[in-house]
Amino acid sequence: MIRYFFSSRARPAYRFSVMLLIAVGGCLMQRAALSEDAASEPAKYLGVVTCSGSTCHGAPHPLVDSKVNQNEFITWHRDDAHAKAYRVLLEEKGQRIAHNLGLDNAATASECLNCHANNAPEAQRGKRFQIADGVSCETCHGPASKWLGTHVTGEASRADNLKVGMYPTEEPAARAKLCLACHLGAENKFATHRIMGAGHPRLSFELDTFTVLQPAHFRTDADYRSRKRVASHVETWAVGQSAAAARTLELFISQKGQGAGGLPEFAFFDCHACHHPLTELRWAPRASAGLPPGVPHFNDANLLMLIYLMRATDAQLADELHAGLLALHKASLESADAARTAARSVQATLGKIDSKIRGHAFTADETRGILTSIVRGGRDGEYRDYAAAEQAVMGAHALVDSLPASGGDAAKTAQLNAQIKTLYAVLKDENAYQPARFSAEMKTFEAALQ
């Protein structure tokens, strides 16, 4: 995933040290860890201490005259949930989940650390690396040993840094791949039904929403735009949906799709199809599923969003994806092999969709068309599943946020955002979700769009 290259500017060590003294003064001791790294070795994770100097990214407040805020470490440490990811393993709930799973300690078990920390291989841990740092700077930006030197001196371009291992987090597809590794799963880490049964919360993710909710440790000014591409909310949302759907199918087809005792891995199914009060008459037919009552069904929330996206931009691909989804649901009633075959067919369609949306500059008309399409799906009762309703609201929010940049009316945008708050209120308690109420609010939203 990440390519490594050792810059010739990092040799000899004496010249490198002088450059550091001139550039950052007090950060010299933090950068000494760079000498550990050799060109033939894998890049190492040096730890947050190498980023946290007051003249680097540890300033107490944003520096006005700097190209970057320089308080990025403080923002992460104080306000970012990723900084606390390891700590939750030490809490009573984390320890209880570990106990339920038969693990000695959540804070030392790889099953937990793979997502709650930067659980790098021992050979890639620098001298000042700390697993207790949680989901730290290098978890997202890549192991720093081969790019930290030129990054500090400012001699390297963005492209130079990427070549030696810095991760392109500004690109929606790359960011989605990185985030989904934990927020959905990967080959070496996956929140199974067993883990959720032990007490782990249900996983939910939408790239644009989660990006906005995280405290920004950068400012999108002219300098930033000169170095990095800035994707719109709608592109980020669309690419995120495509990536999430593709990752889900990839894992479903793999060994991850096999549960225990001959049962399927229920983490791929809609949680609330089973987990709701038996006295609550929630079920109703859904055209995009075509399944009878009493059937746990594949969690198709991301695929639904893509169907409504394509209905506004490419009707033929929308129909192809819809047909594939129906076939997948039907195949899930037949056998695991039939379901995997159907999933591979849907994968092929997703490839076509991804090639159309990645890097696409969505017009104002396209954005409004997609928003209208998603809202009509809610109006028609297609989001009876909580997960689908959740994705629909987060998607609608991302699309509304895109309207001002494309010349949308400020008053209309404010009106739509007020309606989105109402939709979020309907979703406040997943255990008390009422599909009929959600559909009614979507009808109100549709009227506001006119």
Secondary structure, DSSP 4 states (H G I P E B T S, - for coil): -------GGG-SHHHHHHHHHHHHGGGHHHHGGGGG--TTSPP-B--GGGT--TTTT--SS--TTSSS-S-HHHHHHHH-GGGGTTGGGGSHHHHHHHHHTT-S-TTT-HHHHHHHS----GGGB-TT--GGG-S-HHHHH---TTTHHHHHHT-S-HHHHHHTT---TTSHHHHHHHHHHHHTEETTEE--HHHHHTTPPPP---HHHHHHHSPP-S--SHHHHHHS----HHHHHHHHHHHHHHHHHHHHHSGGGB-STT-B-GGGB-GGGTSS-TT-------TTT---TT---B--HHHHHHHHHHHTT-HHHHHHHHHHHHHHHHHTTT-HHHHHHHHHHHHHHHHHHHHHHTT----HHHHHHHHHHHHHHHHTT---SHHHHHHHHHHHHHHHHHTGGGT--HHHHHHHHHHHHHHHHHTS-GGG--HHHHHHHHHHHHHHH-
